[in-house]
Amino acid sequence: MKNNKTGRYRGDGNLEFTDQLWATANKLRGSVEAAEYKHIVLGLLFLKYVSDAFEARRCELETAIKDPTDSDYFIKDPTTEYVTSVVEDRDEYLAANVFYVPPQARWSHLIANATQSNLGKFIDDAMVAIERENPKQLRGVLPKIYARSSIPSHTLGEIVNLFSTIGFGTEDAIARDVLGRTYEYFIKMFAKAEGHRGGEFYTPHCVVRLLVEMLEPYEGRVYDPACGSGGMFVQSHKFIQAHNGNPHAISIYGQERNEATWRICKMNLVLRGIPNEHILLGDTFTNDQHKDLR
């Protein structure tokens, strides 16, 4: 893995940088159980991505305001009030399929408070704020566990600083792919760290890929009654992309009984740009919430 001149991790097509990223993050884990640590790390990865995507869109809007050829936004000598009204307009982000991130939830705010003894509360407040602004996909999904975590504040600060070196890129498709594969890699490594318990939320990629290749989900519904971290759904979309199909031709349905794993799955799908509204929490055997599917 190579660092660029600014010290930011740069991944190539194989995401080789994830090896070092994982090694560093795992070193910071210390004696904390992997079962707890994975939610800390995966939640922060998610927060970093949505904040990066927000800032990229914000830059686009700021550029448009100064561009004389942009009839939608350009104003000669724009006032501060006008600029703010545009770059803080929630609808401008939702229209571009980007989550609106309020000031207290932006990564820059966490960086500014990374040395605070109550950093965990800052992170929890950020998660709450993002859910509140984007309830359709994120209500009840993001982890609010940082203030009560057994991880010391200074270690949380080191993790925040570590993830600050990740550049997911400004192009949405590239950023989603890089972050999605980074997230998937971390899920796999946490499953290994947890041993047999990891099988509760992670099925090896080779197994999922074989199953999807056999099913050939070009269209229709993809249903997983025990969906874990969502590997079946991600691989189904990869299958469609590899065969130049239409990702909107399939609908995703699933259920997961473990709430923490359900959260991981919902975040995983959001990062991949896959609709997650039909991924429900509950035990399929005792409370099947998709009885109408045929």
Secondary structure, DSSP 8 states (H G I E B T S, - for coil): --B-TTS-B---TT-THHHHHHHHHHHHHTTS-HHHHHHHHHHHHHHHHHHHHHHHHHHHHHHHHH-TT-TTT--SS--HHHHHHHHT-HHHHHTTT-----GGGSHHHHHHTTT-TTHHHHHHHHHHHHHHH-HHHHTTTS---STT-SS-HHHHHHHHHHHTTB---SSHHHHHHHHHHHHHHHHHHHHHHHGGGGGGT---HHHHHHHHHHH--SSEEEEETT-TTSHHHHHHHHHHHHTT--GGGEEEEEEES-HHHHHHHHHHHHHHT---TTEEES-TTT--S-TT--
